[in-house]
Amino acid sequence: MAKRVFLIVLDSFGIGAEPDAPAFGDAGTNTLAAIAHHPNFKGEHLAELGLFNIDGVTCAQKHPSPRGCFARLREASAGKDTTIGHWEIAGLLSAEPLPVFPEGFPRELLDEFTAKTGYQVLCNKPYSGTQVIRDYGEEHMKTGALIVYTSADSVFQIAANEAVVPVEKLYEICAQARELLTGKYGVGRVIARPFVGDCADNFTRTPRRHDYSLEPPADTMLDVLQKAGKATIGVGKIGDIFAGRGIGETIRTSGNTEGMAVTLALADRDFEGLAFVNLVDFDMLYGHRRDVAGYAAAAAGFNDWLPGFLAKLGPEDLLMVTADHGCDPSYTKTTDHTREYIPYLIYGQSVRQGINLGTRYCFGTIANTVCDALDVPACLAGCSVWPEIRA
């Protein structure tokens, strides 16, 4: 039995297209392969855990004696977004994709939004988050109307300059939008996108983004663990993704660097349960922006961080490293997430070494393994691999 599990999601770190990727427009995508040969990439410590020994990973040499157990996980849910991916990691399947709005949101919904919040709307199209503030930011500052936009994901995003709409007011507006966006308009996330600057040439998004997620429709791993009296700590955007459900403590972070620092500090804390960490920069800064060099450097940063963290783990601790979907930075047909397998690396003194768990159907494999390792009975989607790996 484990005492602490550190589950780290490298947001969008896919390892190759799933069989149904063509149906999502993602044939041939492979996030890991896209960065593995870039000069910025370093992966020797990830290799030691078994990353390049996973089924189907051919972009680097296999490690002769991996220290961890490793698997390739295939998504069972109908989607490739952050919310659905994390819900499935936590043992909750989504049979239907969350709604998307490639033509923008219906006028009736925006009229309701204006009536509820008192703000008019600009844009209302799928847009790049950095480009939309350049194109509409000056008009927003002149008129006070909010920049509302979406993407290929199930999101309703609201951008506002902090000098025009204070951040706390933007958060209030997003909470009001979340109340409206249910049923057929039930997007996965409403996202506050504050920015600063006084003209298009210097508009810059700030780190005060905040997500308002759809509440999970059933219990997840987090609910199960919390009801069993275990600690549930969400680091990064985990608290937002699960709408706070089942999370005893939320620690928000500004990006990978702070997320890794917080996780390192948690290793010095005495708790019994789960630290669930999301490192968002892979996706937000590099995947969607199709920045291969930046993605490769971010992977190298995590790789270099690993030895110091592993040195802090005790005999009853487990490290699990995974992803929630892909976002191939070399795939230029879209700037969307990509439908990919995800890695599942497991390391700890109580775990056997070098066990290839093959390819497993359902990210919920993770939820059941976490609960099993913490000795908490669970009835969630997926099957635990704990009996196969425990030392």
BALUMBA-780892 format. One line per 4 residues: number of its first residue (from 1); for each residue x, y, z of C-alpha. Coordinates in nm, 3 decimals, decimal comma, always signed. Example, Ala and Ser with C-alpha at 12.3 -4.5 7.8 and 13.67 -1.06 7.14 Angstrom:
2
1> +1,230/-0,450/+0,780 | +1,367/-0,106/+0,714
END
This chain:
391
1> +0,000/+0,000/+0,000 | +0,122/+0,350/-0,084 | +0,097/+0,651/+0,144 | +0,138/+0,930/-0,113
5> +0,078/+0,936/-0,488 | +0,211/+1,221/-0,700 | +0,020/+1,216/-1,029 | +0,172/+1,463/-1,278
9> -0,009/+1,545/-1,602 | +0,219/+1,685/-1,872 | -0,065/+1,869/-2,041 | -0,093/+1,753/-2,405
13> +0,215/+1,522/-2,402 | +0,076/+1,268/-2,649 | +0,279/+0,978/-2,786 | +0,117/+0,900/-3,120
17> -0,213/+0,901/-3,306 | -0,485/+0,669/-3,183 | -0,660/+0,437/-3,432 | -0,958/+0,675/-3,455
21> -0,742/+0,986/-3,500 | -0,851/+1,032/-3,866 | -1,209/+1,082/-3,747 | -1,082/+1,376/-3,541
25> -0,874/+1,514/-3,829 | -0,551/+1,406/-3,659 | -0,408/+1,125/-3,870 | -0,033/+1,085/-3,824
29> +0,003/+1,317/-3,526 | +0,267/+1,244/-3,262 | +0,359/+1,508/-3,005 | +0,658/+1,320/-2,860
33> +0,805/+1,238/-3,201 | +0,769/+1,603/-3,303 | +1,003/+1,719/-3,026 | +1,233/+1,420/-2,966
37> +1,488/+1,512/-3,232 | +1,493/+1,885/-3,166 | +1,823/+2,009/-3,021 | +1,637/+2,159/-2,722
41> +1,507/+1,818/-2,615 | +1,657/+1,617/-2,332 | +1,495/+1,299/-2,208 | +1,747/+1,075/-2,034
45> +1,561/+1,072/-1,700 | +1,225/+1,017/-1,868 | +1,394/+0,735/-2,060 | +1,505/+0,580/-1,729
49> +1,139/+0,569/-1,621 | +1,053/+0,384/-1,943 | +0,911/+0,655/-2,174 | +1,084/+0,522/-2,485
53> +1,005/+0,159/-2,398 | +0,631/+0,219/-2,432 | +0,448/+0,033/-2,709 | +0,460/+0,225/-3,037
57> +0,724/+0,478/-2,928 | +1,001/+0,463/-3,187 | +1,150/+0,814/-3,179 | +1,438/+0,725/-2,944
61> +1,633/+0,423/-2,826 | +1,471/+0,201/-2,565 | +1,633/+0,202/-2,222 | +1,803/-0,132/-2,143
65> +1,675/-0,143/-1,784 | +1,395/+0,103/-1,704 | +1,343/+0,191/-1,338 | +0,967/+0,229/-1,375
69> +0,663/+0,052/-1,511 | +0,516/+0,189/-1,830 | +0,205/+0,168/-2,048 | +0,037/+0,328/-2,345
73> -0,321/+0,438/-2,272 | -0,594/+0,484/-2,531 | -0,882/+0,723/-2,470 | -1,227/+0,568/-2,435
77> -1,423/+0,895/-2,424 | -1,555/+1,085/-2,724 | -1,324/+1,383/-2,718 | -0,972/+1,520/-2,707
81> -1,000/+1,818/-2,475 | -0,866/+1,900/-2,131 | -1,189/+1,843/-1,941 | -1,277/+1,507/-2,096
85> -0,915/+1,389/-2,073 | -0,881/+1,473/-1,704 | -1,225/+1,334/-1,621 | -1,125/+1,005/-1,782
89> -0,791/+1,003/-1,597 | -1,005/+1,035/-1,283 | -1,226/+0,741/-1,388 | -1,522/+0,917/-1,551
93> -1,606/+0,843/-1,915 | -1,779/+1,086/-2,151 | -1,988/+0,905/-2,409 | -2,070/+1,227/-2,593
97> -1,830/+1,507/-2,683 | -1,882/+1,842/-2,516 | -2,045/+2,098/-2,748 | -1,827/+2,312/-2,974
101> -1,922/+2,624/-3,169 | -1,716/+2,652/-3,489 | -1,945/+2,929/-3,618 | -1,951/+3,119/-3,290
105> -2,222/+3,122/-3,025 | -2,593/+3,168/-3,112 | -2,731/+3,520/-3,088 | -2,995/+3,410/-2,835
109> -2,721/+3,297/-2,598 | -2,522/+3,618/-2,637 | -2,836/+3,824/-2,579 | -2,888/+3,635/-2,254
113> -2,523/+3,696/-2,165 | -2,560/+4,070/-2,223 | -2,885/+4,085/-2,024 | -2,725/+3,899/-1,733
117> -2,388/+4,079/-1,724 | -2,466/+4,419/-1,877 | -2,181/+4,384/-2,130 | -2,196/+4,381/-2,509
121> -1,985/+4,131/-2,706 | -1,711/+4,159/-2,969 | -1,573/+3,891/-3,203 | -1,776/+3,573/-3,129
125> -1,559/+3,350/-3,350 | -1,302/+3,073/-3,307 | -0,975/+3,258/-3,261 | -0,617/+3,236/-3,141
129> -0,601/+3,383/-2,792 | -0,303/+3,603/-2,870 | -0,435/+3,718/-3,208 | -0,783/+3,801/-3,081
133> -0,657/+4,066/-2,840 | -0,446/+4,222/-3,116 | -0,744/+4,233/-3,352 | -1,016/+4,337/-3,105
137> -0,831/+4,478/-2,803 | -0,837/+4,843/-2,910 | -1,209/+4,832/-2,991 | -1,268/+4,668/-2,654
141> -1,085/+4,953/-2,481 | -1,287/+5,216/-2,669 | -1,630/+5,058/-2,624 | -1,601/+4,848/-2,308
145> -1,753/+4,550/-2,490 | -1,603/+4,214/-2,395 | -1,405/+3,999/-2,639 | -1,589/+3,666/-2,649
149> -1,436/+3,388/-2,856 | -1,403/+3,012/-2,874 | -1,169/+2,755/-3,031 | -1,189/+2,401/-3,160
153> -1,228/+2,305/-2,792 | -1,549/+2,326/-2,592 | -1,475/+2,668/-2,444 | -1,637/+3,009/-2,396
157> -1,349/+3,253/-2,351 | -1,378/+3,612/-2,234 | -1,085/+3,849/-2,283 | -1,072/+4,190/-2,118
161> -0,804/+4,448/-2,050 | -0,737/+4,480/-1,679 | -0,750/+4,861/-1,710 | -1,106/+4,838/-1,849
165> -1,245/+4,542/-1,656 | -1,067/+4,464/-1,327 | -0,973/+4,099/-1,289 | -1,218/+4,033/-1,006
169> -1,499/+4,178/-1,217 | -1,396/+3,957/-1,511 | -1,409/+3,655/-1,279 | -1,759/+3,757/-1,170
173> -1,870/+3,784/-1,534 | -1,725/+3,440/-1,611 | -1,911/+3,290/-1,316 | -2,232/+3,441/-1,451
177> -2,156/+3,296/-1,796 | -2,098/+2,956/-1,638 | -2,452/+2,970/-1,495 | -2,589/+3,030/-1,845
181> -2,381/+2,768/-2,023 | -2,566/+2,446/-1,945 | -2,758/+2,186/-2,142 | -2,699/+2,220/-2,515
185> -2,467/+2,513/-2,439 | -2,281/+2,326/-2,166 | -1,923/+2,393/-2,276 | -1,645/+2,226/-2,082
189> -1,491/+2,551/-1,965 | -1,558/+2,922/-1,939 | -1,216/+3,091/-1,935 | -1,125/+3,437/-1,808
193> -0,847/+3,579/-2,027 | -0,722/+3,907/-1,878 | -0,463/+4,109/-2,067 | -0,267/+4,433/-2,029
197> -0,127/+4,700/-2,258 | -0,256/+5,017/-2,424 | -0,247/+4,927/-2,795 | -0,237/+4,628/-3,028
201> +0,142/+4,640/-3,043 | +0,186/+4,571/-2,671 | -0,123/+4,379/-2,561 | -0,011/+4,082/-2,349
205> -0,211/+3,813/-2,171 | -0,143/+3,794/-1,798 | -0,106/+3,479/-1,583 | -0,435/+3,559/-1,406
209> -0,633/+3,329/-1,633 | -0,908/+3,143/-1,450 | -1,118/+2,847/-1,570 | -1,479/+2,776/-1,474
213> -1,545/+2,413/-1,557 | -1,856/+2,209/-1,599 | -1,902/+2,007/-1,282 | -1,835/+1,634/-1,332
217> -2,169/+1,452/-1,373 | -2,065/+1,165/-1,144 | -1,805/+1,082/-0,880 | -1,441/+1,074/-0,982
221> -1,128/+0,937/-0,819 | -1,106/+1,263/-0,624 | -1,452/+1,220/-0,469 | -1,377/+0,859/-0,381
225> -1,047/+0,941/-0,213 | -1,186/+1,239/-0,026 | -1,479/+1,036/+0,109 | -1,226/+0,777/+0,230
229> -1,047/+1,047/+0,430 | -0,746/+1,080/+0,202 | -0,582/+1,411/+0,118 | -0,661/+1,540/-0,231
233> -0,435/+1,824/-0,342 | -0,486/+1,986/-0,682 | -0,190/+2,175/-0,828 | -0,221/+2,409/-1,125
237> -0,557/+2,404/-1,303 | -0,677/+2,075/-1,148 | -0,915/+2,257/-0,915 | -1,067/+2,444/-1,209
241> -1,100/+2,134/-1,428 | -1,303/+1,951/-1,162 | -1,494/+2,262/-1,050 | -1,346/+2,206/-0,704
245> -1,524/+1,872/-0,664 | -1,340/+1,622/-0,445 | -1,040/+1,851/-0,393 | -0,940/+1,928/-0,037
249> -0,669/+2,179/-0,123 | -0,605/+2,379/-0,439 | -0,268/+2,537/-0,519 | -0,287/+2,748/-0,833
253> +0,029/+2,808/-1,031 | +0,142/+3,040/-1,310 | +0,301/+2,768/-1,524 | +0,543/+2,476/-1,532
257> +0,821/+2,636/-1,328 | +0,595/+2,720/-1,035 | +0,408/+2,390/-1,071 | +0,729/+2,189/-1,041
261> +0,845/+2,403/-0,745 | +0,514/+2,345/-0,565 | +0,532/+1,970/-0,632 | +0,887/+1,958/-0,498
265> +0,771/+2,137/-0,182 | +0,480/+1,894/-0,143 | +0,731/+1,608/-0,133 | +0,852/+1,757/+0,196
269> +0,501/+1,760/+0,344 | +0,355/+1,475/+0,543 | +0,020/+1,377/+0,395 | -0,164/+1,061/+0,305
273> -0,335/+1,065/-0,032 | -0,301/+1,219/-0,375 | -0,122/+1,524/-0,516 | -0,271/+1,574/-0,864
277> -0,057/+1,812/-1,070 | -0,112/+1,974/-1,411 | +0,182/+2,134/-1,594 | +0,001/+2,354/-1,843
281> +0,279/+2,522/-2,040 | +0,329/+2,225/-2,274 | -0,021/+2,281/-2,410 | -0,092/+2,649/-2,357
285> +0,241/+2,805/-2,454 | +0,387/+2,556/-2,701 | +0,138/+2,299/-2,833 | -0,138/+2,535/-2,948
289> +0,117/+2,786/-3,072 | +0,287/+2,509/-3,272 | +0,622/+2,591/-3,113 | +0,836/+2,277/-3,148
293> +1,146/+2,440/-2,998 | +0,958/+2,570/-2,695 | +0,782/+2,236/-2,638 | +1,114/+2,051/-2,659
297> +1,273/+2,291/-2,410 | +0,980/+2,250/-2,169 | +1,019/+1,872/-2,186 | +1,391/+1,912/-2,114
301> +1,304/+2,128/-1,814 | +1,079/+1,860/-1,669 | +1,337/+1,594/-1,745 | +1,605/+1,791/-1,556
305> +1,368/+1,843/-1,262 | +1,299/+1,473/-1,217 | +1,615/+1,355/-1,031 | +1,574/+1,611/-0,752
309> +1,212/+1,513/-0,704 | +1,279/+1,138/-0,713 | +1,544/+1,183/-0,443 | +1,273/+1,312/-0,208
313> +1,041/+1,013/-0,246 | +1,007/+0,779/+0,049 | +0,948/+0,403/+0,049 | +0,567/+0,448/+0,048
317> +0,555/+0,709/-0,228 | +0,457/+0,668/-0,593 | +0,523/+0,894/-0,890 | +0,293/+0,869/-1,192
321> +0,354/+1,073/-1,507 | +0,094/+1,096/-1,782 | -0,092/+1,334/-2,019 | -0,453/+1,421/-2,101
325> -0,443/+1,434/-2,485 | -0,198/+1,538/-2,754 | -0,119/+1,877/-2,908 | +0,139/+1,801/-3,176
329> +0,338/+2,124/-3,223 | +0,447/+2,017/-3,571 | +0,091/+1,960/-3,698 | -0,002/+2,272/-3,890
333> -0,342/+2,177/-4,034 | -0,497/+2,308/-3,712 | -0,384/+2,457/-3,381 | -0,616/+2,224/-3,189
337> -0,544/+1,932/-2,957 | -0,467/+1,603/-3,129 | -0,624/+1,263/-3,064 | -0,329/+1,063/-2,930
341> -0,232/+0,787/-2,696 | -0,088/+0,907/-2,367 | +0,208/+0,773/-2,166 | +0,169/+0,621/-1,821
345> +0,490/+0,597/-1,619 | +0,489/+0,462/-1,263 | +0,785/+0,470/-1,026 | +0,836/+0,395/-0,656
349> +1,026/+0,172/-0,419 | +0,711/-0,039/-0,377 | +0,683/-0,093/-0,754 | +0,860/-0,349/-0,969
353> +1,103/-0,222/-1,228 | +1,091/-0,254/-1,605 | +0,734/-0,387/-1,634 | +0,583/-0,323/-1,977
357> +0,208/-0,303/-1,924 | +0,140/-0,282/-2,296 | -0,150/-0,081/-2,436 | -0,454/-0,032/-2,212
361> -0,796/+0,094/-2,316 | -0,918/+0,384/-2,100 | -0,730/+0,655/-1,917 | -0,929/+0,541/-1,612
365> -0,656/+0,280/-1,568 | -0,486/+0,561/-1,376 | -0,777/+0,633/-1,140 | -0,821/+0,270/-1,044
369> -0,447/+0,219/-0,993 | -0,426/+0,527/-0,770 | -0,719/+0,412/-0,558 | -0,588/+0,055/-0,544
373> -0,242/+0,171/-0,439 | -0,393/+0,387/-0,163 | -0,611/+0,094/-0,052 | -0,938/+0,272/-0,128
377> -1,214/+0,064/-0,295 | -1,341/+0,228/-0,613 | -1,591/+0,156/-0,888 | -1,461/+0,373/-1,170
381> -1,403/+0,330/-1,544 | -1,088/+0,138/-1,627 | -0,891/-0,138/-1,458 | -0,611/-0,111/-1,202
385> -0,262/-0,234/-1,286 | -0,153/-0,230/-0,921 | -0,163/-0,611/-0,879 | +0,076/-0,643/-1,176
389> +0,334/-0,390/-1,059 | +0,348/-0,396/-0,680 | +0,678/-0,529/-0,552
END
